Amino acid sequence: MGEAIGDYAAFNETTIDYSAVTSTPCELLVINIDEFKKILGEEYTAIYKEYSRKLPDDYELRRRFLDDYFWKKIKRRVLKKTISESITNEELKKK
């Protein structure tokens, strides 16, 4: 399973004004919108179109990606420090 890119623009017959950035290697499958609608069928096409949302612009996507990256980095540091201090405190209690 994966993510869809450009679905909002395709369903609304507009252009894409953003880039896709991945944090891991990936493979892309390009499907023509008419073929995609045929695969989905009428019911799921209507549902998909109703719930698809326009993504933020390129700048905002990059900002969110970097915010997420740095937040994960900070959480790893805090967790590492907490575990380290916890082990040290346990060792002190044993003495």
C-alpha positions as CSV (number, residue, x, y, z in Angstrom):
1,M,0.0,0.0,0.0
2,G,1.1,3.5,-0.4
3,E,0.0,7.1,-0.9
4,A,-1.6,8.9,-3.8
5,I,-0.1,12.0,-5.2
6,G,-1.9,14.4,-7.5
7,D,-5.3,12.8,-7.0
8,Y,-7.0,16.1,-6.0
9,A,-5.7,17.9,-9.0
10,A,-6.7,15.0,-11.4
11,F,-10.2,14.8,-10.0
12,N,-10.6,18.6,-10.1
13,E,-8.9,19.0,-13.5
14,T,-6.3,21.4,-12.2
15,T,-2.6,21.5,-12.0
16,I,-0.4,20.3,-9.1
17,D,1.5,23.1,-7.4
18,Y,3.7,21.1,-5.1
19,S,6.5,18.5,-5.1
20,A,6.5,15.1,-3.5
21,V,9.3,14.4,-1.0
22,T,9.9,11.0,0.5
23,S,12.0,10.1,3.5
24,T,12.7,6.6,2.1
25,P,13.3,5.1,-1.4
26,C,10.0,4.5,-3.2
27,E,8.5,3.3,-6.5
28,L,5.9,5.4,-8.3
29,L,3.0,4.1,-10.4
30,V,1.5,6.6,-12.8
31,I,-2.2,6.0,-13.6
32,N,-4.3,8.0,-16.0
33,I,-7.3,9.6,-14.2
34,D,-9.8,8.0,-16.6
35,E,-8.2,4.6,-15.9
36,F,-8.2,5.3,-12.2
37,K,-11.9,6.1,-12.2
38,K,-12.6,2.9,-14.2
39,I,-10.7,0.9,-11.5
40,L,-12.5,2.6,-8.7
41,G,-16.0,2.3,-10.2
42,E,-18.6,5.0,-9.9
43,E,-19.4,4.6,-6.1
44,Y,-15.7,4.7,-5.0
45,T,-14.9,7.5,-7.5
46,A,-17.6,9.7,-5.9
47,I,-16.4,8.9,-2.4
48,Y,-12.7,9.4,-3.3
49,K,-13.4,12.8,-4.9
50,E,-15.5,13.9,-2.0
51,Y,-12.8,13.2,0.6
52,S,-9.7,14.2,-1.4
53,R,-8.1,17.4,-0.3
54,K,-5.8,19.9,-1.8
55,L,-2.3,19.7,-0.3
56,P,-0.5,22.8,1.0
57,D,1.9,24.5,-1.4
58,D,5.5,23.3,-1.8
59,Y,7.0,25.7,0.8
60,E,4.5,24.5,3.5
61,L,5.0,20.8,2.7
62,R,8.8,21.3,3.0
63,R,8.3,23.2,6.3
64,R,6.1,20.4,7.7
65,F,8.6,17.7,6.6
66,L,11.5,19.5,8.3
67,D,9.4,20.2,11.4
68,D,8.6,16.5,11.6
69,Y,12.2,15.5,11.0
70,F,13.6,17.8,13.7
71,W,10.8,16.8,16.2
72,K,11.7,13.2,15.7
73,K,15.4,14.0,16.2
74,I,14.6,15.8,19.5
75,K,12.4,13.0,20.7
76,R,15.2,10.5,20.1
77,R,17.7,12.6,22.1
78,V,15.2,13.0,25.0
79,L,14.5,9.3,25.0
80,K,18.2,8.4,24.9
81,K,18.9,10.9,27.8
82,T,16.0,9.6,29.8
83,I,17.1,5.9,29.4
84,S,20.7,6.8,30.2
85,E,19.7,8.7,33.4
86,S,17.3,5.9,34.4
87,I,20.0,3.3,34.1
88,T,22.5,5.5,36.0
89,N,19.9,6.1,38.8
90,E,19.2,2.3,39.0
91,E,22.9,1.7,39.3
92,L,23.3,4.3,42.1
93,K,20.4,2.7,44.0
94,K,22.1,-0.7,44.0
95,K,25.3,0.8,45.6
